[in-house]
Amino acid sequence: MKRENDPITNELEKNFQIPQRLEPENVEKMLADNQRSGIKVRTRIISTAAAVAVAAGVLTYAGVNGAFGKNESSKIKTDNTSNSSTSDDSSESSATENNTPNKPGKSVDGLKTVTYSELGDLIAKSASKNKQYLYTDDAVRDYEEAVPAEDSAPKEEAADNMGGGKGGGEHSDTYEQVAGVAESDIVKTDGENIFYTTNGQLFAFKAKSGILSKVEIDFTSLINDGFEFSTVEDMYLVDDKLTVVIDGDNRYYWSKGVENSTRIEDELPTISVITFDVSDINNIREVSRNTQQGYYIDSRMIGSDVYVSTYDALLYFYDMVYDTDDTDYAFDESSIDFVPSYTVNGNKYYIPAEDIVITDNNDDCSGYTVVSVFSTADGQRKSGKAKLGGFASLYMTTDQLYLFNSIYDPIYEYYDSRISSCKTQIVSFDITDGIMTTTGNVIINGAVNDRYWLGNCGDTFCAAVHLRENFDETNFLYTFDKNMNILGVSKNFGDGEQIKSVTYRDNTAYIVTFVQTDPLFAIDVSDPTAPTIVSELKMPGFSTHLREFSEGRMIGFGQTANEEDGVTTGLKLSMYDTTNSDDVKELDSEELKITGDKTWYEVGAVSYYENYYSAGVYDEKALLINADKNIIAFPYTHMKSYYNNTSDEYTDNYTSGVKFYSYSDETGFVPLGSYDQSSVINNYSDSDITDFVRIIYIDDVLYLFSYNSIVSVSMKDYSTISEFSLAEYLKTPTWYWYDREPEVIID
């Protein structure tokens, strides 16, 4: 999702022309039918690729201030002892001890593993068939030694396991889709310190009664140690350990010249997982540092184990020889690096062949989805898997991990979502004690567009799917056992409508679909062989996020919409009674909507536009919902624009803020107050305010986070305590250009 007033994004859009094949919509549809922000996941891949694809010359984005700069901080020290470990105590050890990493593993129905040689041959044939170039880096020239042998030297002890926490104030935590599976976020707190990443930078603040007087720590110098480019993406805070996930060392060169005589060269994208000891904010130590090849997709944490997924693209291998008649490709197998790699405290390893799963009759060799389990307790990689076949999203429970991706029917236009016949592949892994073991594989009809569409009702794994074929649309719910054998499937529901949100509670799946009104379906899966629709509640608008509020109460957040045409007109809170799943009721709702029923209309020569938006619509972590404190808070943006078609003058009244509510069955939703900031933009001038993206609390103080500010608000009377600007700490992006002559492969 694009940040409002993000100088990096704005500069890209203003100055650079993107090749058609790297247009965001084309890359998006090629990678996955994934609408979230994503999410977070797809935008990282798409924006990185598109931003640097320049027809003439070469662009490198160096993060901020020359990649955070190299300035040292007296408050940050590197723990050299913890970084001196020389081997990876992981599942690959058994392979390296026998010096036979190049062996296939056990098969699961529909999946296989092969040797490196067979894998290279498979990728080569796929590339030749699909006329693709491929990435390459350090060549794996000897299949038998793709994974280095384990060092026989004794391991040094890792840093002490800091536990116990700081004993700070009562505070909120990041929302967890599955209890016991920690979620990463851009804001973390221990009740005393606040850690916040914005603009790709990471800061620490002392929080005392709502007063933030200064930045205590700017982590950028330590994070960039050994990296020329890096951007902080996510983090975890457990006890006194802060684990940071960054995208780093991403460099792109686009050679000038005739396309058939050029090559694209880069240092392969790599993410890093760095753990700090933050028990003393004035003496922060690095505990461990691991890397993994690829673009960052997502992560989770169970106990001290971080599960990190990346997408490792194989789309362009520049050792492919391009024949001038545009009909044939030659492939030099000996110089190809087709195996994803990772490092443990500076030592590089390749994923063993037995840990790379491939779908039978696979024709998609565009890249790998790689998952590694890194331990923050000892800095080692416990296990991992790679799945060949493109980009896959991640869903996790406390004992299972699932990778899911879309498969399109090639008889249709690949990127035409209106008529594409889509299937979804789901591969499951047991993750007991952090050791990944492949357990199941299934391909089902329909698309799973979001991780929230997957979930568990008791011991039954469920998947909500949207099926669109030949312009007909409908939805189903599948149930599976732990080996991904299909147990049952519901009758179709929400015909002609799209799924907007899903949540699973006890033995019931709650699913919202929408086209003009918002049906909320309750599907009973107590008998997993026969999922049964037991309730259907229709109302205007739709919820994009459903969450348990209290016993028998479920809260929904989303958008209002016109019943006539389904056009969204604002934001909506809903509270549902789920005491009886056979008869779900909406108890109350609260709307924040435009004054009329049209978002766009004209009066004479003047065009008017008005609408509301919230980061919480497609990012559930932007919402603060806590029944114990009886606080419901969400960010909002209100746009009201006027355009004079005669004078070509434009005025935008822009308001951004956070709304606060409480709820009880007796009173319904009660407004408690709001924090608001406004700006008037004339003729496309810039605004100095940005949207709020996170809300947390410590004791009785709320902290609101935008791109360039942090605001504290009292929960006693919802008055503003302080407003802290980050403007002086945010670095200006630095862009590097490399003029390089084309390197002709064949004249």
SEKE-267178 format. One record per residue (C-alpha): residue in one letter; x, y, z. Coordinates in steps of 0.2 Angstrom, whole numbers, padded with zeros to 4 digits, always signed. Each point is the difference from the previous one (the first is absolute). Layout:
<atoms>
AXYZ
...
</atoms>
This chain:
<atoms>
M+0000+0000+0000
K+0007+0017-0005
R+0004+0011+0015
E-0008+0017-0002
N+0013+0014-0003
D+0014-0013+0000
P+0014+0010-0008
I+0008-0016-0007
T-0016-0006-0009
N-0004+0018-0006
E+0018+0002-0007
L-0002-0016-0010
E-0017+0003-0007
K+0006+0018-0006
N+0016-0004-0008
F+0001-0018-0006
Q-0007-0009-0015
I-0004-0018+0004
P+0002-0014-0014
Q-0017-0008-0004
R+0005-0017+0006
L+0005+0007+0017
E-0016+0011+0002
P-0007-0004+0017
E-0016-0008-0006
N+0009-0011-0012
V+0013-0006+0013
E-0014-0002+0013
K-0011-0011-0011
M+0015-0010-0005
L+0005-0004+0018
A-0016-0003+0009
D-0018+0005+0001
N+0003+0009+0016
Q-0009+0016+0004
R+0006+0004+0018
S+0013+0010+0003
G+0004-0004+0004
I+0002+0000-0002
K+0012+0002+0006
V+0007-0015-0010
R-0003+0003-0018
T+0003+0019+0001
R+0018-0003+0006
I+0003-0011-0015
I-0009+0010-0013
S+0006+0017+0005
T+0018-0005+0001
A+0000-0008-0017
A-0009+0014-0008
A+0009+0014+0008
V+0017-0004-0006
A-0005-0005-0018
V+0006+0015-0010
A+0002-0001-0019
A+0016+0010+0000
G+0013+0001+0013
V+0000-0010+0017
L-0009+0005+0016
T+0004-0006+0017
Y-0010+0004+0015
A+0011+0001+0015
G-0012+0001+0014
V+0002+0017+0009
N+0015+0010+0003
G+0011-0010-0010
A-0007-0016+0007
F-0003+0006+0017
G+0018+0007+0000
K+0015-0008+0009
N-0001+0011+0016
E+0004-0009+0016
S-0011+0002+0016
S+0009-0001+0017
K-0016-0009+0006
I+0001-0014-0011
K+0013-0014+0001
T+0003-0016-0010
D+0001-0016+0009
N+0014-0008-0009
T-0001-0016+0011
S-0017-0004-0006
N+0005+0003-0018
S+0014-0012+0000
S-0010-0016-0002
T+0006-0009-0015
S-0013-0013-0004
D-0018-0003-0002
D-0008-0012+0013
S-0014-0003-0012
S-0009-0014-0009
E+0013+0001-0013
S+0013-0007+0011
S-0004-0018-0003
A+0002+0003-0019
T+0017+0009+0002
E+0007-0012+0012
N-0002-0014-0014
N+0005+0013-0013
T-0015-0004-0010
P-0011+0015+0000
N-0005-0004-0018
K-0013-0014+0004
P-0019+0000-0002
G-0010-0001+0016
K-0016-0009+0004
S-0015+0003-0012
V-0018+0006+0004
D-0014-0003-0012
G+0001+0013-0014
L+0018+0006+0005
K+0017-0007-0003
T+0018+0005+0004
V+0015-0003-0012
T+0018+0001-0001
Y+0008+0017-0004
S+0005-0006-0018
E-0018-0005-0003
L-0006+0016+0007
G+0012+0010-0011
D-0006-0009-0015
L-0019+0003+0005
I+0003+0019+0001
A+0010+0000-0016
K-0013-0008-0010
S-0014+0011+0008
A+0010+0016-0004
S+0003-0006-0018
K-0018-0004-0003
N-0007+0016+0008
K+0014+0011-0008
Q+0006+0007+0016
Y+0016+0007+0006
L+0006-0005+0018
Y+0009+0008+0014
T+0017-0007+0006
D+0013+0005+0013
D+0014-0011+0007
A+0000-0015-0011
V-0003-0017+0007
R+0011-0010-0011
D+0001-0016+0010
Y-0017-0007+0005
E+0008-0011+0013
E+0007+0015+0009
A-0014+0012-0001
V-0002-0001+0019
P+0017+0003+0009
A+0006-0013+0012
E-0003+0004+0018
D+0015+0008+0009
S+0007-0013+0013
A+0006+0014+0012
P-0010+0001+0016
K-0014+0013+0000
E+0001+0015+0011
E-0013+0002+0013
A-0014+0012-0006
A-0005+0016+0010
D-0009-0003+0016
N-0019-0002-0002
M-0007+0016+0007
G-0017-0003+0008
G-0012+0008+0012
G-0003+0016-0009
K+0001+0018+0007
G-0015+0000+0011
G-0007+0015-0010
G-0017+0006+0000
E-0016-0009-0006
H+0001+0000-0019
S-0008-0006-0016
D+0007-0013-0011
T-0001-0003-0019
Y-0016-0009-0005
E+0003-0019-0002
Q-0011-0009-0013
V+0004-0016+0009
A+0003+0000+0019
G+0018-0005+0004
V+0007+0005-0017
A+0008+0017+0002
E-0002+0013-0015
S+0013+0012-0005
D-0004+0019-0001
I+0007+0017-0003
V-0003+0005+0018
K+0005-0010+0016
T+0000+0005+0018
D+0005-0008+0017
G-0010+0013+0010
E+0015+0011+0002
N+0008+0002-0017
I-0008+0001-0017
F+0009-0006-0015
Y-0007+0007-0017
T+0006-0002-0018
T-0005+0013-0013
N+0008+0006-0016
G+0011-0016+0001
Q+0008+0005+0016
L-0002-0007+0018
F-0001+0011+0015
A-0002-0003+0019
F-0009+0012+0012
K-0002+0002+0019
A-0019+0001+0003
K-0004+0008+0017
S-0018+0006+0003
G-0002+0004-0019
I+0015+0011-0001
L+0013-0004-0014
S+0014+0012+0002
K+0012-0007-0012
V+0006-0015-0010
E+0010-0010+0012
I+0008-0012-0013
D+0001+0001-0019
F+0004-0018-0005
T+0005+0004-0018
S+0019-0001+0003
L+0000-0017+0007
I-0013-0007-0011
N+0011+0005-0015
D+0016-0007+0006
G+0005-0011-0015
F-0015+0006-0011
E+0001+0014-0013
F-0019+0001-0002
S-0013-0005+0013
T-0018+0003+0005
V-0008-0005+0016
E-0016-0010-0004
D-0006-0008+0016
M+0005-0004+0018
Y-0004-0011+0016
L+0003+0004+0018
V+0000-0014+0012
D+0007+0002+0017
D+0015+0011-0002
K+0004-0006-0018
L-0005+0011-0015
T+0001-0010-0016
V+0000+0011-0016
V-0004-0006-0018
I+0008+0011-0014
D+0001+0000-0018
G+0018+0003-0004
D+0014+0001-0013
N-0013+0001-0015
R+0010+0008-0015
Y-0006+0000-0018
Y+0008+0005-0016
W-0009+0003-0016
S+0012-0001-0014
K-0003+0012-0015
G-0001-0006-0018
V-0009-0011-0012
E-0011-0012+0011
N+0005-0015-0009
S+0018+0003+0004
T-0001+0006+0018
R-0001-0009+0017
I-0007+0005+0017
E+0013-0002+0014
D-0003+0001+0018
E+0006-0006+0017
L-0014-0011+0005
P-0013+0007+0013
T+0003-0006+0017
I-0009+0003+0017
S+0008+0000+0017
V-0007-0006+0017
I+0010+0010+0013
T-0003-0003+0019
F+0005+0014+0013
D+0001-0001+0019
V-0010+0015+0005
S+0000-0003+0019
D+0010+0016+0002
I-0006+0013-0012
N+0017+0009+0003
N+0010-0015-0005
I-0008-0009-0014
R+0009-0016-0006
E-0002-0010-0016
V-0003-0018+0004
S-0001-0009-0016
R-0001+0004-0019
N-0007-0012-0013
T-0004+0003-0019
Q-0011-0009-0013
Q+0000+0003-0018
G-0016+0008-0008
Y-0013+0013+0002
Y-0008+0001+0017
I-0018-0007+0000
D-0005-0003+0018
S+0005-0007+0017
R-0007-0007+0017
M+0008-0004+0017
I-0004-0014+0012
G+0010+0000+0016
S+0018+0005-0005
D-0002-0006-0018
V-0002+0012-0015
Y-0008-0008-0016
V+0005+0011-0014
S-0007-0002-0018
T+0008+0008-0016
Y-0003-0001-0018
D+0016-0004-0010
A-0002+0004-0018
L+0007-0010-0014
L-0008+0010-0013
Y+0016+0007-0009
F+0016-0011-0002
Y+0012+0010-0009
D+0010-0015-0005
M-0014-0005-0011
V+0007+0003-0018
Y-0012+0010-0011
D+0000-0005-0018
T-0003+0014-0013
D-0014-0009-0009
D-0011+0001+0016
T-0004-0018-0001
D+0013-0010+0011
Y+0008+0001+0016
A+0016-0009+0006
F+0003-0004+0018
D+0017-0002+0009
E-0005-0011+0015
S+0018+0001+0008
S-0001+0019+0003
I-0018+0001+0007
D-0004+0004+0019
F-0017-0007+0001
V+0001-0005+0018
P-0006+0013+0013
S+0012+0004+0014
Y+0001+0007+0018
T+0013+0005+0012
V+0002-0003+0019
N+0011+0013+0008
G+0010+0003-0016
N+0001-0018-0006
K-0009-0004-0016
Y-0010-0016-0004
Y-0011-0006-0014
I-0017-0009+0003
P+0003-0019-0001
A-0009-0008-0015
E-0010-0011+0012
D-0008+0016+0007
I-0006+0007-0017
V-0017-0006-0004
I-0007+0000-0018
T-0017-0003-0006
D-0002-0015-0012
N+0000+0005-0018
N+0005+0018+0005
D+0001+0012-0014
D+0003+0016+0011
C+0018+0002+0004
S-0001+0019+0002
G+0007-0001+0018
Y+0000-0007+0017
T-0010+0004+0016
V+0013-0003+0014
V-0004-0002+0018
S+0013-0001+0014
V-0001-0002+0018
F+0013+0011+0009
S+0002-0002+0019
T+0002+0016+0009
A+0006-0010+0015
D+0016-0006-0007
G+0001+0009-0017
Q-0001-0016-0010
R-0011-0006-0015
K-0011-0015+0007
S-0007-0005-0016
G-0008+0006-0016
K-0009-0005-0017
A-0001+0008-0017
K-0014-0003-0013
L+0004+0002-0018
G-0015+0008-0010
G-0001+0019+0003
F-0006+0011+0014
A-0010-0008+0014
S-0008+0008+0016
L+0001-0006+0017
Y-0012-0006+0014
M+0005-0007+0016
T-0007-0009+0016
T+0010-0005+0015
D+0004-0017-0008
Q-0003+0002-0019
L+0007+0012-0013
Y-0009+0002-0017
L+0006+0007-0017
F-0014+0004-0012
N+0001+0007-0018
S-0011+0003-0015
I+0001-0010-0015
Y-0008+0007-0016
D-0008-0010-0014
P+0011+0004-0015
I-0014-0001-0013
Y-0005+0017+0006
E+0010+0016+0000
Y+0012-0002+0014
Y-0004+0017+0008
D-0019+0002-0004
S-0007-0002+0018
R-0018+0001-0007
I+0001-0016-0010
S+0015-0009+0008
S-0004-0018+0005
C+0010+0000+0017
K+0006-0014+0011
T+0009+0001+0016
Q+0014-0011+0006
I+0002-0003+0019
V+0015-0009+0007
S+0001-0004+0018
F+0015-0003+0012
D+0001-0006+0018
I+0010+0012+0010
T+0002-0009+0017
D+0015+0006+0009
G+0004+0012-0014
I+0004-0015-0012
M-0009+0002-0017
T-0007-0017-0007
T-0011+0000-0016
T-0016-0008+0004
G-0013+0004-0013
N-0004+0007-0017
V-0016+0004-0009
I-0006+0010-0015
I-0018+0007+0001
N-0011+0010-0011
G-0002+0018+0004
A+0011+0014+0007
V+0006+0002+0018
N+0005+0019-0001
D+0004+0003+0018
R+0008-0010+0015
Y-0016+0004+0010
W-0010-0011-0012
L+0010-0014+0008
G-0003-0006+0018
N-0005-0014+0012
C-0016-0005+0008
G+0006-0011+0013
D+0011-0014-0008
T-0008+0004-0017
F+0010+0011-0012
C-0011+0011-0011
A+0002+0010-0016
A-0012+0012-0007
V+0002+0002-0019
H-0007+0012-0013
L-0004-0008-0017
R-0001+0010-0015
E-0002-0007-0018
N-0007+0006-0016
F-0007+0016+0010
D-0009-0011+0012
E+0005+0002+0019
T-0004-0010+0015
N+0008-0006+0016
F+0003-0016+0010
L+0008-0006+0016
Y+0011-0015+0000
T+0005-0011+0015
F+0016-0011+0002
D+0009-0011+0011
K+0018+0003+0006
N+0007-0009-0016
M-0011+0012-0011
N-0012-0014-0005
I-0016+0009-0005
L-0014-0005+0013
G-0014+0010-0007
V-0006+0016-0009
S-0015+0011+0003
K-0013+0005-0012
N+0004+0015-0010
F-0005+0017+0008
G+0001+0018-0004
D-0003-0003-0018
G+0006+0015-0010
E+0009+0007+0015
Q+0018+0001+0006
I+0006-0005+0017
K+0005+0015+0011
S+0005-0008+0017
V+0001-0017+0008
T+0002-0005+0018
Y-0001-0017+0009
R-0007-0002+0018
D-0003-0017+0008
N-0009-0011-0013
T-0006+0015-0011
A+0007+0009-0014
Y-0007+0018-0002
I+0002+0007-0018
V-0005+0017-0007
T-0003+0001-0019
F-0005+0016-0009
V-0006+0008-0016
Q-0013+0012+0005
T-0005-0006+0018
D+0010-0009+0013
P-0006-0018+0003
L+0008-0008+0015
F+0000-0019-0001
A+0002-0011+0015
I+0006-0018-0006
D+0000-0014+0013
V+0014-0012-0002
S-0003-0011+0015
D-0002-0014-0012
P+0015+0004-0012
T-0006-0012-0013
A-0016+0011-0002
P+0004+0019+0003
T-0018+0007+0001
I-0006+0018-0002
V-0010+0004+0016
S-0003+0018-0001
E+0000+0015-0012
L-0001+0018+0005
K-0002+0014-0013
M+0005+0018+0004
P+0006+0015-0010
G+0019+0002-0002
F+0013-0014+0005
S+0013-0004+0013
T+0018-0003-0006
H+0005-0006+0017
L-0009-0011+0013
R+0007-0003+0017
E-0006-0007+0017
F-0004+0015+0012
S-0007-0010+0015
E-0009-0016+0003
G-0014-0001-0012
R+0004+0016-0008
M+0009+0003-0017
I+0006+0017-0006
G+0001+0005-0019
F+0009+0014-0008
G-0002+0005-0018
Q-0009+0012-0012
T-0017+0007-0003
A-0008-0002-0017
N-0015+0005-0010
E-0012-0014-0002
E-0005+0005-0017
D+0018-0001-0008
G+0011-0006+0013
V+0011+0016+0000
T+0010+0002+0016
T-0005+0016+0009
G+0009-0001+0017
L+0006-0011+0015
K-0010-0011+0011
L+0001-0009+0017
S-0012-0014+0003
M-0003-0011+0016
Y-0007-0017-0003
D-0009-0012+0012
T+0008-0018-0003
T-0007-0008+0015
N-0011-0011-0011
S+0009-0003-0017
D-0016-0005-0007
D-0007+0017+0002
V+0014+0013-0001
K-0006+0018+0003
E+0007+0017-0002
L-0002+0009+0017
D+0006+0017-0005
S+0010+0010-0013
E+0009+0016-0001
E+0003+0009-0017
L+0012+0014-0006
K-0006+0004-0017
I-0002+0014-0013
T-0014+0013+0001
G-0009-0006-0016
D-0001-0017-0008
K+0012+0003-0014
T+0019+0001+0001
W+0002+0010-0016
Y-0012+0012-0008
E-0001+0017-0010
V-0009+0016+0002
G+0003+0012-0014
A+0019+0001-0004
V+0005-0007+0017
S+0003-0018+0004
Y-0001-0006+0017
Y+0008-0015+0008
E-0002-0007+0018
N+0004-0016+0009
Y+0007-0008+0016
Y+0015-0012+0001
S+0008-0009+0014
A+0017-0010+0000
G-0011-0013+0011
V-0010-0005-0015
Y+0013-0011-0007
D+0013+0000+0014
E-0008-0008+0016
K+0016+0006+0010
A-0005+0018-0002
L-0015-0003+0011
L+0000+0000+0019
I-0014-0011+0008
N+0001-0004+0018
A-0015-0006+0009
D+0008+0000+0018
K+0004+0019-0002
N-0016+0002-0010
I+0009+0010-0014
I-0003-0001-0018
A+0011+0011-0011
F+0003+0002-0018
P+0009+0012-0012
Y-0009+0010-0013
T+0003+0011-0014
H-0014+0012-0007
M+0002+0007-0018
K-0011+0014-0007
S+0006+0007-0016
Y-0006+0014-0012
Y+0006+0002-0018
N-0005+0014-0011
N+0000-0006-0018
T+0000+0017-0007
S+0014+0008+0010
D+0009-0017+0003
E+0002+0004+0018
Y+0000-0014+0013
T-0003+0001+0019
D+0001-0015+0011
N-0006+0000+0018
Y+0010-0014+0009
T-0003-0006+0017
S+0009-0014+0009
G-0002-0006+0017
V-0006-0014+0012
K-0018-0004+0007
F-0002-0007+0017
Y-0016-0010+0006
S-0006-0011+0014
Y-0013-0014-0001
S-0013-0008+0011
D-0016-0009-0004
E-0010+0013+0009
T+0007+0015-0008
G+0007-0007-0017
F+0015+0009-0007
V+0004+0017+0009
P+0012+0013-0007
L+0013+0004+0013
G+0009+0013-0010
S+0012+0002-0015
Y+0017+0007-0005
D-0001+0010-0016
Q+0012+0010-0011
S-0005+0009-0015
S+0009+0007-0016
V-0006+0010-0015
I+0009-0005-0016
N-0002+0013-0015
N+0005-0005-0017
Y+0008-0016+0004
S+0012+0007+0013
D+0008-0011+0013
S-0008-0003+0017
D+0010-0001+0016
I-0011-0013+0008
T+0000-0018-0002
D-0013-0014+0004
F+0001-0010+0016
V+0005-0018-0001
R+0001-0007+0018
I-0008+0003+0017
I+0007-0008+0016
Y-0003+0004+0019
I+0012+0000+0015
D-0010+0001+0016
D-0013+0014-0003
V+0009+0008-0014
L-0003-0003-0019
Y+0014+0002-0012
L-0005+0004-0019
F+0013-0003-0013
S+0001+0008-0017
Y+0014+0001-0013
N+0008+0015+0007
S-0008+0002+0018
I-0005-0008+0016
V-0014+0007+0010
S-0005-0004+0018
V-0018+0001+0006
S-0007-0003+0018
M-0012-0014+0002
K-0008+0010+0015
D-0007+0014-0011
Y+0007-0003-0017
S+0009+0016+0000
T+0017+0002-0009
I+0015-0002+0011
S+0014+0003-0012
E+0004+0001-0019
F+0017-0006-0004
S+0007+0003-0018
L+0012-0012-0008
A+0004+0012-0015
E+0017+0004+0006
Y+0005-0018+0002
L-0006-0007-0017
K+0013-0001-0012
T-0001+0006-0018
P+0001-0015-0013
T+0016-0001-0010
W+0000-0006-0018
Y+0015-0008-0008
W+0002+0000-0019
Y+0011-0012-0009
D+0003+0003-0019
R+0006-0017-0007
E+0002-0005-0018
P-0009-0015-0005
E+0009-0017+0001
V-0004-0009-0016
I-0002-0018+0001
I-0002-0003-0018
D+0004+0013-0013
</atoms>
